[in-house]
Each structure stands twice: as C-alpha cells, then as structure tokens.
Amino acid sequence: MKRILIVEDDMALAQELQYLLISNQYDAQCVEEFTDVAGQILASQADMVLLDINLPEVDGQSVLRELRKTSDIPVIMVTAKGTEYDKVIGLDSGADDYVTKPFNPVELLARVKSQLRR
C-alpha cells in the first residue's frame, strides 16, 4: 500500500483528503506540526506528498526547495494559489504536479495514480 503524506494546515481539508485517499486504498497521514516540514517528510518514508503552499510556519515552496536538495519523492502542490505565475513557480521549485483548490477529487486521484506509476 502506497503511503501519502498530506501537508495541509486546514485540518478539515486535510481530513477530507485523508479520507479520500484511504477510501482508495492508500495509506494517508497528515502532518500536524509545521516546523521542520521537510524533515518530517523525509522521516515519514512516504511514497508521495500532497503539499499546500500557504502553511503557518513556512511556505510550501521553501519546503519543496529544501526537500529537493536530498529527495526526488513525488510532490503534488495542492493550493488555492492558481495564477499561471504561481503554477510556474511551483513547478520550477520542483513540484511534479500542481492542483488548484477547489479540486475535483476524481482528477486528484488520477494525478496521484499517475505520479505513483513513475
């Protein structure tokens, strides 16, 4: 079973994502502390990360840049920042995919499956 780590500070949304993933046969865990997020991601040994940009302690793009120094774990940015500029910055920072909120759950699952096939 593939493990997916959810890094989302809106706990209601994080739990919805967790339920969606668990319902589709993934082991999904949520980050609850937003300090040393990159370290938590590496320690989790997850197969993939769903990462929000707007986090309380640090922004998701900084987390992603830190993560990319030592890991090539697939990361899908899941964020409300949906301008073309935001998407380009996210992908240039090392994201493997970029999904804007609100998102279609079926599309998100297809993107997760696609990234995990690689």
Secondary structure, 3 states (H helix, E strand, C coil): CCEEEEECCCHHHHHHHHHHHHHCCCEEEECCCCCCHHHHHHHHCCCEEEECCCCCCCCHHHHHHHHHCCCCCCEEEEECCCCHHHHHHHHHCCCCEEEECCCCHHHHHHHHHHHHHC
